[in-house]
Amino acid sequence: MNLYNPSSRHAFTLIEMSIVLVIIGLIVGGIMLGQDLIRSARLRSVVTQFKTFDTAANLFREQYGQLPGDMYNATDYWGSAGCPTTAGNRFETCNGDGDFNIEIPAAASQFGERFTFWQHLSNAGLIEGRYTGITGPANQQDHTLANSPSGNFPSSAWSAVFRGAGISNTFDRIYGNSLYIGGRQAGGPNIRIFTPKEAWEIDQKLDDGMPATGFITPINSIDNCTNATSTTHWSAEYEITTTSPECTLHFVNRFGDAAKVR
């Protein structure tokens, strides 16, 4: 007996296809919602990390009367690493010059204030992690996993440095001793990782929501991150309709004696 019956074959009904499409839509929607939740959690972590580092640096100044990294007698507390190039144990370090500016090391693979900033905070028990205090092998601004904290955005890093005025393509301000976060690379955390809307959300939560004023400002701000048309466009706003990552963030004049312009 031939069991094959061509008339028994049938295609999906419209109801069956609708159910399949609904299920696919729910899966895609769940994935997108999950991605949004992860992104939101990472934004909140930026705020939390900033508060942690900002508080730690100011507590360090209260305790030691100096800035981390810039501390002129740090080796009296934690031992000398054989400065400027010989790595010591996980605590041994190098002294800063005590001028209240967090400065860049002189050359690659050397201790320098920009990186001993994190090492001194860690040695003092004010932040988690251990840091070498030494710039990476590429150049004097080479941020590696060993010398600077990571952010919760993929491949991001935190940095601390003194900047004056005249940063290219950026609002004309005195930046002083600043914390900043961006994508990690040899030349510093300068890769843009935040969309303008994300940068605005962080700025609004912690500051005034305006890129040119307050203590939060993007580097390369005269670009797609904001609608600024000049380095003195103080009423500029974030380009929140732009959906690509266009911003790094500086938290300026946080500690030290730098003059505040705006």
ABEGO torsion letter per residue (X at the ends): XBABBAAABBBBBAAAAAAAAAAAAAAAAAAAAAAAAAAAAAAAAAAAAAAAAAAAAAAAAAAAGBBBGABAAAAAAAEBAGOAABBBBAABBBBBAGAGBBBBBABBGBBBAAAAAAAAAAAAGABBEBBAGBBBAABAABBBAAABBBBABBGBBBBBBBBBBGBBGBBBBBAEBBBBBBBBBAAEBABBABBAAAAAAAAAAABAGBAABEABBBBGABBAABABABAABAABBBBAABABBABBBBBBGABEABBBAX
